Amino acid sequence: MDVLTEPFAVSFVSRAAVAGILVAIGCACAGTWVVLRGMAFLGDAMSHGMLPGVATASLLGASLHLGAAVAAGAMAAGVSALQRSRRLGNDTTIGLLFVGMLALGVIIVSASSSFAVDLTAFLFGDVLGVRSSEVLVLAATTAVIVLVTVVGRRAFLLAALDHRIAHTTGLRPRLTEGVLLALLTLAIVSSFSVVGTLLVFGMLIAPPAAALLWTSRVSSAMVLAAVFGCIAVLGGLVISWHAATAAGATITLTAVGIFALSLGLSSLKRRATSPLPTERTLVS
């Protein structure tokens, strides 16, 4: 038992666990909608599209979170604007913005020779270096994400099913799409300092994808995704402590491992509960 509890006796590891759990909850709420609506590519593009904002903020000595929020907001606004064009598909518009923002970020980074350390933290995060003030900010943003998810659950669900149904019930699908993009932006921006932009995508996708293998109810999937995410955080920190591996990457890999395990177990469950083929079925 000491093997599991020993790492959390250290203050910075226990603080990392709290921050990681908050990330898991926020990503579970936003990520469930991302998986349900097939927006994985958008989530990946937005997580990488923050690079210009973070790079500019670092060079100016401003808040990295503010820079990330501005860049992610610009990315979300660009996606919303370009998606109104019927001549281009969603993947095309997202891909163009993704490449453009990433290229701009690389150009800004290349203009400074002192940006290498900050860029590493941006890409891979520093969960063990999270400060108490950052945990408080993360707690506030997670609370906002949960609140928006609870209040907008019906609108998000109807918009995901059919825009025409949403219109007939008096909802505004365009506004709902904007709120959902803002929710995704907030989840990514608040999480990148913990697990980094390259790894936040895994926390955003893997736990909800694993949860949706076990339930078709959105609310249940979010709760289960949060549980899976918390297990990934705590398990990843324990593995990282004893194996001396990168904490953020280990957490994300654990989350992907939970998805792989869920996929295997759910497949076995379906085979076990499905009726055996009869002789008549085999003949036909």
N, C-alpha and C positions, 0 to 999 in steps of 0.2 A: 504493500500500500504506500510505503514511503516513496517508491519510485514514481507514483502518480502525483503525490502532494509536494515532494521536495522542491520542484521548480518554483512553485507559487509562494514559497516562504521568502523568496527574494522580492523586494518591493517593485523593481522595474518589470519583473515577469508578471506579478499580480496585476499591475497597472496595465500591462499589455493585454492580459486576459480580459479585463473590463472593457478596454477599447475594442478588442476583437469581437466581443459579444455584442457590443453596440453596433459594430459594422455588420455583423451577421443578421441582426434584427432588421436594420435598415435595408440591407441588400435582399433579404427575404421578401419584404413588402414590395419593393420596386422590381426585383428580379422575377417574381412570379408573373407579373404582367408582361415583362419582357419575353419570358418563355412562352406564355399563353398566346401572345400576339405575334410570335415569330420575329421579334425585334433584336435578336442576338447581335446581328451585324451592326445595328445602330448603337447598341451598348458598347461594343468594341470600338467603334469609330469615335464615339464621344469620349471614351476613356483616354484614347490616344490624342484626340483633338484638343486636349487641355494643354499640351506641351507649349504652344506659343505663349499662352497666358502665364504659365508658370515660369518660363524662361524670361519673359519681359519683367515680371514681378521680381525675380531674383536679381536681375541686372540693375533694377531701380531701387532695390532694397525694400520693396513693399511686401505685403503679406502674400505668401504663395497660394493660400486658399482663395484670396480675393482674385488673384490672377487666374487661377483655375476656374473660378466661378464665371468670370467674364468670358473666358475662352469657350467654356462649355455652353454658356448661354448663347454666345454667338453661333456656335455649332448647332444648337437646338433651333434657334431662329432661322438659320439658313436651311435646315432640313424642312421646317414647316413651310417656308416660302417656296422652296423648289418642288416640294411634293404636290403643290397646286398645279404644276405644269403636267398636263396629261401626255405630253410628248416624251417625257422621260420617266423611266421606272424608278421605284424607290431605291433599289440597289444601286442604280446608276448615280442618282443624286447624292446618296450617302457616301458612295465610294469616291466621288469627285471631291466632296468636302473633306473627307477623311485624308485623302492624299494631299490636298492643298494645305490643310492645317498642319499636318505632320511635316511637310516640306518647309513651311514657314517656321515651325518650331526648330527644325534642324539648322536653318539659316541663322536664326537668332542665337542658338547655342554656339554655332561656329564662330560667331562674332566675339565670343569671350573665351579666353583660355582658362579661366578660373571656374568654369561651370561644371567640370567633370564630376565632382563629389555630389553636388546638388542634383545632377542629372541621374546619377545612380540611385539616390534616395527617391527621386520622382518615379523612376521606372520600377524599382523593387520594394520601395517602402522601408520603414524603419520602425517596426512595431515595438521593438524593445526600447526604443528611444522616445516613445510617446510621453509627453509631459502631462501633468495633472490638469493644466489649463486646457490642453487639447482634448482631454477626456470629457471635460465639462461642455466644451463646444460640440463635441460629437454626441453627447447625451441630448443636448438641445435639438440638434438637427435630426437625430433619430426620433425624438418625440414628435417633431413636426411631420416627418415621413409617416409615422404610424397614424397620426391624427388625420392627415390628408387621405391616407389609404382607407381609413374607417369611414370618413365623411363621403368620399367620392367613390366608394366601392360599387354602388349600383350604377352610377354613370360610366365608370370604367368598364364594367361587365357588359352593359348594353352596347357601348361603343365597340367593344371587342366582338360582339356577336354580329351586329348589323347596324350600319349607320341609319338605315331607313327606320328601323325599330326605335332607335334612339330619338330620331326626329319626331316620330308619332307620339312619343311619351313626353314631349316637351323639352327634351335635353338638347344641348348644343354640342354635337360631336367634335367640331373644330376646337372649341374651347376645352373640351375634355382631352383631346389629343395634346393641346398645349400644356395643360396641367400635368398630364402623364409624363411629358418630356421634361417638365420642370422637376417632377418627382425623381425621375431617373438622373437628372443632372445633380440634384442635391445629394442623392445616394452616392454617386461617383465622386463628387468633389469632397464630401466628408470622409470618404474611405481611402482616398489615394495616399494620404500621408501615413496610413497604417500598413497597407499591403502593397501600395504602389499601383500605377496605372496598368502595368502589364499583368498584375495579379488580381486586381479588383474585379476584372471581368470573370475570373473563375469563381469568385465568391458570389457574384451577381447571377451566375447561370447554374453552377453545379448543384447547390442545395435546393433551389426551386425545381430544377429538372428531376432531381432524385425524389422530391416530395410528390410531384405530379405522377410518378409511377405508382404511387400507393393510393391516391385519392383524386377524385374529379371535382371536389368542392374547393372553390377558390380560398375561402377562409381557412379551411383545414390544411390546404397546401401551404399557405403562408406560415401557419403555426409550425407545421412539420419542417418546412424549410428553415425556419429560425432555429429549431431544435438541431437539425443537421448542421447548420452553420456554427452553432455554439459548440457542438461536439468536435467539429473540424478545428475550431480555434483552440480549444483546450487540449485536444489530442495532438494537434500540430505543435503547440508550445512544449508539451512534454517530450515529444519525439525530437524536436529541435534542441532541447536542453541536453538530452542524453546522447544524441548523435552528433551534436555540434554542427548543425546545418543552419542555413538561413531561415529565420523564423517565418517571415512572410511567405516565402515560397513553400515551406513545409506545410503551413496552414492551408494554402491553396491546393497543394497536391493531396492533402488529406481530404479536402472537400471533393475533389475529383474522384478520389478513391471511394468515398461514400456513395457517389453517384454510380460508379462501376459496380459496387457491391449491391446496391439497390436494384440496378438493372438485372444483375444475375439472379438475385433472390426473387424478384417479381416475375421473371421468366419461368423459374422453377415452380412458383406458386400457380401461374396460369396453366402450366402443363399438368400439375397435380390435380387441379380442380376441373380441368376440361374433361368431358366424357370420352371414354375410350371408343375408337371407331368400331362400329359393328360390322358384321360380315356383309350386310347389304350395302353399307356405306363404301366398304372397300371395293366391292364389285362395281358399283356405279362410278 
